[in-house]
Amino acid sequence: MKKTLLALLMAAACATARAQMVAVSTDVLMDALQTPSIGGELVVGERTSVGLSVFGNHNPWGQTMTIVGLQPEWRHYFSGRPMHRHFIGVGAVGAQYDITWKGKVYDGTAVGAGLTFGYVIPLSRRLNIDLHAGLGLIFYRQKEYFEDDSYETDYNYGRTAQSNAKGYCLLPTRIGVSVAYILK
């Protein structure tokens, strides 16, 4: 239901778009951390754009972890021209993860929202560098246990194993350097 609502909102924003500037991007910092990402940005007004990025990894740098995530974002550019110079964004993040770290397993989902600040440097007519950093409130629900535990039997309440940790925290939602190519 939530995915359908998000798709309808983005489609409505696209339908009212006057400028037809579209860009695809990848976050170089995430790629360097072996978490490939790809994103798209669509101009929807004289100073605004909407974007969507997806990212994921599987056992980067030999660590036992899998992460898959999605980040929609709305941006307002202060220069009067989209995809150019200073911007502020409002975004969300959703991720599913399974991480083993220092003998503990964290298997769960996280959702959140926050603000992003950034600066876009145009290198050419079609190529941009996007520097951004964001902070947001993240809510999580996860199964948290030691590696040697049998989660299915040790934490089984009734007939199914339940998540045993939940909460929220203030975390960076976006930190990166993206390379964007403007398609049109």
HUJO-V488698 format. One record per residue. N is the residue number from 1. RES is the residue in three letters. NEAR is the number of other ideal C-beta (glycine too) atoms within 10 Angstrom. Layout:
BEGIN
n->N res->RES near->NEAR
n->N res->RES near->NEAR
END
This chain:
BEGIN
n->1 res->MET near->5
n->2 res->LYS near->8
n->3 res->LYS near->9
n->4 res->THR near->8
n->5 res->LEU near->9
n->6 res->LEU near->15
n->7 res->ALA near->11
n->8 res->LEU near->10
n->9 res->LEU near->13
n->10 res->MET near->17
n->11 res->ALA near->9
n->12 res->ALA near->10
n->13 res->ALA near->16
n->14 res->CYS near->14
n->15 res->ALA near->8
n->16 res->THR near->8
n->17 res->ALA near->16
n->18 res->ARG near->8
n->19 res->ALA near->16
n->20 res->GLN near->10
n->21 res->MET near->16
n->22 res->VAL near->17
n->23 res->ALA near->24
n->24 res->VAL near->13
n->25 res->SER near->21
n->26 res->THR near->17
n->27 res->ASP near->24
n->28 res->VAL near->15
n->29 res->LEU near->12
n->30 res->MET near->20
n->31 res->ASP near->17
n->32 res->ALA near->10
n->33 res->LEU near->15
n->34 res->GLN near->13
n->35 res->THR near->18
n->36 res->PRO near->15
n->37 res->SER near->21
n->38 res->ILE near->14
n->39 res->GLY near->20
n->40 res->GLY near->15
n->41 res->GLU near->25
n->42 res->LEU near->19
n->43 res->VAL near->24
n->44 res->VAL near->22
n->45 res->GLY near->15
n->46 res->GLU near->11
n->47 res->ARG near->16
n->48 res->THR near->18
n->49 res->SER near->24
n->50 res->VAL near->21
n->51 res->GLY near->22
n->52 res->LEU near->17
n->53 res->SER near->23
n->54 res->VAL near->13
n->55 res->PHE near->21
n->56 res->GLY near->17
n->57 res->ASN near->19
n->58 res->HIS near->13
n->59 res->ASN near->11
n->60 res->PRO near->14
n->61 res->TRP near->8
n->62 res->GLY near->6
n->63 res->GLN near->11
n->64 res->THR near->13
n->65 res->MET near->16
n->66 res->THR near->15
n->67 res->ILE near->16
n->68 res->VAL near->15
n->69 res->GLY near->19
n->70 res->LEU near->17
n->71 res->GLN near->22
n->72 res->PRO near->18
n->73 res->GLU near->23
n->74 res->TRP near->18
n->75 res->ARG near->24
n->76 res->HIS near->14
n->77 res->TYR near->22
n->78 res->PHE near->11
n->79 res->SER near->13
n->80 res->GLY near->9
n->81 res->ARG near->15
n->82 res->PRO near->22
n->83 res->MET near->22
n->84 res->HIS near->16
n->85 res->ARG near->14
n->86 res->HIS near->12
n->87 res->PHE near->23
n->88 res->ILE near->14
n->89 res->GLY near->22
n->90 res->VAL near->15
n->91 res->GLY near->23
n->92 res->ALA near->16
n->93 res->VAL near->22
n->94 res->GLY near->17
n->95 res->ALA near->18
n->96 res->GLN near->14
n->97 res->TYR near->18
n->98 res->ASP near->16
n->99 res->ILE near->15
n->100 res->THR near->15
n->101 res->TRP near->11
n->102 res->LYS near->5
n->103 res->GLY near->8
n->104 res->LYS near->12
n->105 res->VAL near->18
n->106 res->TYR near->16
n->107 res->ASP near->17
n->108 res->GLY near->18
n->109 res->THR near->14
n->110 res->ALA near->19
n->111 res->VAL near->17
n->112 res->GLY near->20
n->113 res->ALA near->15
n->114 res->GLY near->20
n->115 res->LEU near->14
n->116 res->THR near->23
n->117 res->PHE near->14
n->118 res->GLY near->20
n->119 res->TYR near->14
n->120 res->VAL near->23
n->121 res->ILE near->12
n->122 res->PRO near->15
n->123 res->LEU near->10
n->124 res->SER near->8
n->125 res->ARG near->7
n->126 res->ARG near->12
n->127 res->LEU near->13
n->128 res->ASN near->20
n->129 res->ILE near->15
n->130 res->ASP near->23
n->131 res->LEU near->13
n->132 res->HIS near->21
n->133 res->ALA near->14
n->134 res->GLY near->23
n->135 res->LEU near->14
n->136 res->GLY near->19
n->137 res->LEU near->13
n->138 res->ILE near->19
n->139 res->PHE near->13
n->140 res->TYR near->20
n->141 res->ARG near->14
n->142 res->GLN near->19
n->143 res->LYS near->17
n->144 res->GLU near->16
n->145 res->TYR near->18
n->146 res->PHE near->10
n->147 res->GLU near->11
n->148 res->ASP near->7
n->149 res->ASP near->12
n->150 res->SER near->10
n->151 res->TYR near->15
n->152 res->GLU near->10
n->153 res->THR near->8
n->154 res->ASP near->11
n->155 res->TYR near->16
n->156 res->ASN near->12
n->157 res->TYR near->8
n->158 res->GLY near->6
n->159 res->ARG near->5
n->160 res->THR near->8
n->161 res->ALA near->16
n->162 res->GLN near->10
n->163 res->SER near->14
n->164 res->ASN near->15
n->165 res->ALA near->13
n->166 res->LYS near->11
n->167 res->GLY near->9
n->168 res->TYR near->12
n->169 res->CYS near->11
n->170 res->LEU near->11
n->171 res->LEU near->15
n->172 res->PRO near->13
n->173 res->THR near->23
n->174 res->ARG near->23
n->175 res->ILE near->14
n->176 res->GLY near->23
n->177 res->VAL near->16
n->178 res->SER near->25
n->179 res->VAL near->15
n->180 res->ALA near->22
n->181 res->TYR near->13
n->182 res->ILE near->18
n->183 res->LEU near->11
n->184 res->LYS near->9
END
